[in-house]
Amino acid sequence: MAKKARSTPARGKVTRAAKTAAPPRAAKAAKPPQPARGELVTLLDFVRYAVSRFTEAELVFAHGTTDPVADAAFLICEALHLHPDQLEMFATARITAAEGAKLLDLIARRVDSRKPTAYLVNKVYMRGLPFYVDERVIVPRSFIGELLDSHFAGSDETDGGALIDDLGAVESVLDLCTGSGCLAILASRYFPNARIDAVDLSKDALKVAARNVADYGLADRIALHNGDLFAPLGDARYDLIISNPPYVDARGMADLPRECRHEPGMAFDGGDDGLAIVHRILREAAWHLTPNGGLLCEIGRGRDALEAAYPELPMLWLDTEDSEGEVFWIDAATLATLA
């Protein structure tokens, strides 16, 4: 989830000569005029207008949408209380004056504030399911949800078959760095007999997770814990640990686009090499896995650095439709060699 780093002038006294020699500030680019009443008529008109504004402003799309068209369609549909799949059905439907004013305001806010659309509409979809989000949590875009589909329960995606053959036999799942709780909720659907613990260091994030857990009626199956990784869990062991921890390195943190700077920094910051949290998870996970359990962990673009740090540790790297080598699987027996 890289832009050019911005240079920072050296700190110190500013001389009079420097002040007088400084060039005048560039004038702000003029905002495009708002469309006149009646110029935008249909839902598709507003999507096209939003795409043009988003492209002109060079917005970044890394929060559940990958391009200006998808982002515009998501914003417009959510603002009109339509599911994204209904865009084509209502593409030529006329927009009321009140709806049009609301849409133009949202489009302008997306451009001017650079807030991710998910924050503007307080929603994101994962594997087709809607989840509430706000600025207390990172906008979820983990590949793990797709991998739960493709690499479990008799899937042929991996060379050795499914990572876990009998989903009903999984009795316990741990979601580390749960954020909004999306992965824990998805896990509850794949593993119908499992109790699920979800941990996050942020109390604010857990409030969002609690809302999502309540929305899906899963308070009896998903327990939320505030703390640092495994610390609040005692000696509990799990058949499966999933984690999408902070993994952005120091350079990446400096280069985060404006959109990402609206998200909690702690949800990105993985230390100098991006793997500070991942190292801790690897060292401690064996003590919290059942003998036949395993760890599914997302680390972004840190594969080379991680393999260099653990040259003798075999990891199974799993690909998705949009990622390659960003998530690994490792079983309990292999992890025990690090404990």
C-alpha positions as CSV (number, residue, x, y, z in Angstrom):
1,M,0.0,0.0,0.0
2,A,5.7,5.1,-3.3
3,K,5.8,8.7,-3.9
4,K,8.8,10.9,-4.0
5,A,10.0,12.0,-0.6
6,R,9.7,15.6,0.2
7,S,12.9,17.4,1.1
8,T,13.0,19.3,4.4
9,P,15.1,22.5,4.7
10,A,17.8,22.4,7.4
11,R,16.7,23.9,10.7
12,G,18.3,27.0,12.0
13,K,18.1,30.8,11.8
14,V,16.7,32.3,8.6
15,T,18.9,35.2,7.4
16,R,17.4,38.4,6.0
17,A,19.2,37.7,2.7
18,A,17.5,34.3,2.6
19,K,14.1,35.9,3.2
20,T,14.5,38.5,0.5
21,A,15.9,36.0,-2.0
22,A,13.1,33.5,-1.5
23,P,10.8,33.3,-4.5
24,P,7.2,34.3,-4.1
25,R,4.7,31.5,-3.3
26,A,3.1,29.9,-6.3
27,A,-0.5,30.8,-6.7
28,K,-3.0,28.1,-5.8
29,A,-4.4,26.3,-8.8
30,A,-7.9,27.6,-9.5
31,K,-10.6,25.2,-8.6
32,P,-12.8,24.0,-11.5
33,P,-16.2,25.7,-11.4
34,Q,-19.1,23.7,-10.1
35,P,-21.4,22.3,-12.7
36,A,-24.4,24.4,-13.4
37,R,-27.9,23.1,-12.4
38,G,-29.1,20.6,-14.9
39,E,-25.6,19.9,-16.5
40,L,-25.3,16.6,-14.6
41,V,-28.5,14.6,-14.8
42,T,-27.9,10.8,-14.3
43,L,-26.0,8.7,-11.9
44,L,-23.5,8.0,-14.7
45,D,-23.0,11.7,-15.3
46,F,-21.9,12.1,-11.7
47,V,-19.6,9.2,-11.9
48,R,-18.0,10.6,-15.0
49,Y,-17.6,14.0,-13.4
50,A,-16.0,12.5,-10.3
51,V,-13.6,10.5,-12.4
52,S,-12.5,13.6,-14.2
53,R,-12.0,15.6,-10.9
54,F,-10.1,12.7,-9.3
55,T,-7.8,12.2,-12.3
56,E,-7.2,15.9,-12.5
57,A,-6.3,16.1,-8.8
58,E,-4.0,13.0,-9.1
59,L,-5.6,11.3,-6.2
60,V,-4.2,8.1,-4.8
61,F,-6.3,4.9,-4.7
62,A,-5.2,2.3,-2.2
63,H,-8.1,1.9,0.1
64,G,-10.3,-0.8,-1.3
65,T,-10.4,0.8,-4.8
66,T,-7.6,0.7,-7.4
67,D,-8.5,3.5,-9.9
68,P,-10.6,6.7,-10.2
69,V,-13.5,4.9,-11.9
70,A,-13.9,2.3,-9.1
71,D,-13.4,5.0,-6.4
72,A,-16.0,7.3,-8.0
73,A,-18.5,4.5,-8.5
74,F,-18.0,3.5,-4.8
75,L,-18.5,7.0,-3.5
76,I,-21.6,7.7,-5.7
77,C,-23.3,4.4,-4.9
78,E,-22.7,4.6,-1.2
79,A,-23.9,8.2,-1.0
80,L,-27.2,7.1,-2.8
81,H,-27.5,4.0,-0.6
82,L,-27.0,1.7,-3.5
83,H,-24.8,-1.4,-3.5
84,P,-21.9,-1.1,-5.9
85,D,-23.3,-4.0,-7.9
86,Q,-26.4,-1.8,-8.7
87,L,-24.4,0.8,-10.6
88,E,-25.2,-0.6,-14.0
89,M,-28.9,-1.1,-13.1
90,F,-29.3,2.6,-12.2
91,A,-26.6,4.2,-14.4
92,T,-29.2,6.2,-16.4
93,A,-31.4,7.0,-13.4
94,R,-31.9,10.7,-12.8
95,I,-30.4,12.3,-9.7
96,T,-32.6,14.6,-7.6
97,A,-31.4,18.2,-6.8
98,A,-30.8,17.3,-3.2
99,E,-28.9,14.2,-4.1
100,G,-26.9,16.1,-6.7
101,A,-25.8,18.7,-4.1
102,K,-24.8,15.9,-1.7
103,L,-22.7,14.2,-4.4
104,L,-21.0,17.4,-5.5
105,D,-20.1,18.1,-1.9
106,L,-18.6,14.6,-1.4
107,I,-16.6,14.8,-4.6
108,A,-15.2,18.2,-3.6
109,R,-14.3,16.8,-0.1
110,R,-12.5,13.8,-1.6
111,V,-10.4,16.1,-3.8
112,D,-9.8,18.9,-1.3
113,S,-9.2,16.8,1.9
114,R,-7.6,13.7,0.2
115,K,-9.5,11.6,2.7
116,P,-10.0,8.0,1.5
117,T,-13.5,7.5,0.2
118,A,-14.1,4.8,2.8
119,Y,-13.8,7.5,5.5
120,L,-16.2,9.8,3.7
121,V,-18.9,7.1,3.5
122,N,-17.9,5.2,6.6
123,K,-17.8,1.9,4.8
124,V,-15.6,-0.6,3.1
125,Y,-16.3,-4.0,1.5
126,M,-14.2,-7.1,2.0
127,R,-15.1,-10.3,0.2
128,G,-18.5,-8.7,-0.6
129,L,-19.3,-7.9,3.1
130,P,-19.7,-4.3,4.3
131,F,-17.9,-3.1,7.3
132,Y,-18.0,0.2,9.2
133,V,-14.8,2.2,9.2
134,D,-13.7,5.7,10.4
135,E,-10.4,7.4,11.1
136,R,-9.7,5.4,14.2
137,V,-8.7,2.4,12.1
138,I,-6.7,1.8,9.0
139,V,-8.9,1.2,5.9
140,P,-8.8,-2.6,5.5
141,R,-7.4,-3.9,2.3
142,S,-5.7,-7.2,3.4
143,F,-5.2,-10.0,1.0
144,I,-5.8,-12.6,3.7
145,G,-9.6,-12.5,3.1
146,E,-9.0,-13.8,-0.4
147,L,-6.6,-16.4,0.8
148,L,-9.1,-17.8,3.2
149,D,-11.2,-18.5,0.1
150,S,-8.5,-19.9,-2.1
151,H,-6.2,-21.9,0.2
152,F,-8.4,-23.6,2.7
153,A,-11.1,-26.4,2.7
154,G,-9.9,-28.7,0.0
155,S,-8.6,-26.0,-2.4
156,D,-6.3,-27.0,-5.1
157,E,-4.5,-23.7,-5.2
158,T,-1.4,-24.8,-3.2
159,D,0.8,-27.6,-4.4
160,G,0.1,-29.6,-1.2
161,G,-3.7,-29.0,-1.3
162,A,-5.5,-27.0,1.3
163,L,-3.6,-25.5,4.2
164,I,-6.4,-26.7,6.5
165,D,-8.6,-29.5,5.2
166,D,-11.4,-29.6,7.7
167,L,-12.6,-26.2,8.6
168,G,-15.1,-27.6,11.1
169,A,-12.2,-29.0,13.1
170,V,-10.7,-25.5,13.7
171,E,-11.8,-24.6,17.2
172,S,-9.7,-21.5,17.8
173,V,-8.5,-18.6,15.7
174,L,-6.4,-15.6,16.7
175,D,-6.5,-12.3,14.7
176,L,-3.5,-10.2,15.7
177,C,-3.6,-6.4,14.9
178,T,-7.3,-6.7,14.2
179,G,-8.0,-3.1,13.5
180,S,-11.7,-2.9,12.4
181,G,-12.2,-6.6,13.1
182,C,-12.9,-7.5,9.4
183,L,-10.6,-10.5,9.3
184,A,-11.9,-11.9,12.5
185,I,-15.4,-11.6,11.2
186,L,-14.5,-13.2,7.9
187,A,-12.7,-16.0,9.8
188,S,-15.9,-16.7,11.8
189,R,-17.6,-17.5,8.5
190,Y,-14.9,-19.9,7.2
191,F,-14.5,-21.7,10.6
192,P,-18.0,-22.2,11.9
193,N,-16.9,-24.0,15.1
194,A,-14.1,-21.7,16.1
195,R,-14.0,-19.2,19.0
196,I,-12.0,-16.2,17.8
197,D,-9.8,-13.8,19.8
198,A,-8.9,-10.5,18.1
199,V,-6.2,-8.3,19.6
200,D,-5.2,-4.7,18.9
201,L,-3.0,-2.2,20.7
202,S,-5.4,0.7,20.0
203,K,-8.4,1.1,22.2
204,D,-10.0,3.3,19.6
205,A,-9.6,0.6,16.9
206,L,-11.3,-1.9,19.2
207,K,-14.3,0.4,19.5
208,V,-14.7,0.2,15.7
209,A,-14.2,-3.6,15.8
210,A,-16.8,-3.9,18.5
211,R,-19.3,-2.1,16.3
212,N,-18.6,-4.4,13.4
213,V,-18.8,-7.5,15.6
214,A,-22.1,-6.3,17.0
215,D,-23.4,-5.6,13.5
216,Y,-22.8,-9.2,12.5
217,G,-24.2,-10.6,15.8
218,L,-20.9,-12.3,16.7
219,A,-20.3,-11.1,20.2
220,D,-20.7,-14.6,21.5
221,R,-17.9,-15.9,19.2
222,I,-15.4,-13.1,18.8
223,A,-13.7,-11.7,21.9
224,L,-11.8,-8.4,21.6
225,H,-8.6,-7.9,23.6
226,N,-6.6,-4.7,24.1
227,G,-2.9,-5.2,24.3
228,D,0.5,-5.8,22.6
229,L,0.3,-8.8,20.4
230,F,0.1,-12.0,22.5
231,A,0.4,-10.2,25.9
232,P,-3.3,-10.2,26.8
233,L,-3.8,-13.8,25.9
234,G,-2.0,-15.7,28.6
235,D,-1.0,-19.2,27.5
236,A,-3.9,-19.6,25.1
237,R,-3.2,-21.7,22.0
238,Y,-4.9,-21.5,18.6
239,D,-5.4,-23.8,15.5
240,L,-4.8,-20.7,13.3
241,I,-3.2,-17.3,13.7
242,I,-3.8,-14.7,11.1
243,S,-2.2,-11.2,11.1
244,N,-1.9,-8.2,8.9
245,P,0.5,-6.2,11.2
246,P,2.2,-2.8,10.6
247,Y,4.9,-3.4,8.0
248,V,5.8,-0.1,6.3
249,D,9.5,0.7,6.7
250,A,11.0,4.1,7.7
251,R,11.4,5.2,4.1
252,G,7.9,4.2,3.2
253,M,6.5,6.1,6.2
254,A,8.2,9.2,5.0
255,D,6.8,8.8,1.5
256,L,3.2,8.0,2.5
257,P,0.7,9.8,0.2
258,R,-1.7,12.3,1.7
259,E,-4.6,9.8,1.6
260,C,-2.7,7.4,3.9
261,R,-1.8,10.2,6.3
262,H,-5.4,10.3,7.4
263,E,-5.0,6.8,8.7
264,P,-3.5,5.9,12.1
265,G,0.3,6.0,11.8
266,M,0.7,3.1,14.2
267,A,-1.2,0.8,11.8
268,F,1.5,1.3,9.2
269,D,4.8,1.8,11.1
270,G,6.8,-1.4,11.1
271,G,10.1,0.2,12.2
272,D,13.3,0.8,10.2
273,D,13.0,-2.3,8.0
274,G,9.2,-2.7,8.3
275,L,9.5,-6.0,10.0
276,A,9.8,-5.1,13.7
277,I,6.4,-6.5,14.5
278,V,6.7,-9.4,12.2
279,H,9.9,-10.5,13.9
280,R,8.1,-10.5,17.3
281,I,5.2,-12.5,15.9
282,L,7.5,-15.2,14.5
283,R,9.4,-15.5,17.8
284,E,6.3,-15.8,19.9
285,A,3.7,-17.6,17.7
286,A,4.9,-21.1,18.4
287,W,4.0,-20.7,22.0
288,H,0.4,-19.9,21.0
289,L,-0.2,-22.6,18.3
290,T,-1.6,-26.0,18.7
291,P,0.6,-28.8,17.3
292,N,-1.1,-28.8,13.9
293,G,-1.7,-25.1,13.7
294,G,-0.2,-22.5,11.5
295,L,0.4,-18.8,11.0
296,L,-0.9,-16.7,8.0
297,C,0.8,-13.3,8.0
298,E,0.9,-10.4,5.5
299,I,4.0,-8.4,5.2
300,G,3.7,-6.3,2.0
301,R,6.9,-6.0,0.1
302,G,9.2,-7.3,2.8
303,R,9.7,-10.9,1.4
304,D,13.4,-10.4,0.5
305,A,14.3,-8.9,3.9
306,L,12.4,-11.5,5.8
307,E,14.0,-14.4,3.9
308,A,17.4,-12.8,4.4
309,A,16.7,-12.7,8.2
310,Y,15.6,-16.3,8.3
311,P,17.5,-18.2,5.6
312,E,16.8,-21.6,7.1
313,L,13.1,-21.0,7.8
314,P,10.9,-22.4,5.0
315,M,7.9,-20.2,4.3
316,L,5.1,-20.9,1.9
317,W,4.4,-17.7,-0.1
318,L,0.8,-17.3,-1.2
319,D,-0.3,-15.2,-4.2
320,T,-3.7,-13.6,-4.8
321,E,-5.2,-12.0,-7.8
322,D,-3.6,-8.6,-7.0
323,S,-0.5,-9.6,-5.0
324,E,2.6,-11.8,-5.3
325,G,4.7,-13.0,-2.3
326,E,3.1,-10.6,0.2
327,V,1.6,-13.2,2.5
328,F,3.3,-16.3,4.0
329,W,2.2,-19.4,5.7
330,I,4.3,-21.3,8.2
331,D,3.2,-24.3,10.4
332,A,3.6,-24.7,14.1
333,A,6.3,-27.4,13.9
334,T,8.5,-25.1,11.8
335,L,7.9,-22.1,14.0
336,A,8.9,-24.2,17.0
337,T,12.5,-24.1,15.7
338,L,12.6,-20.4,16.5
339,A,11.1,-20.6,20.0
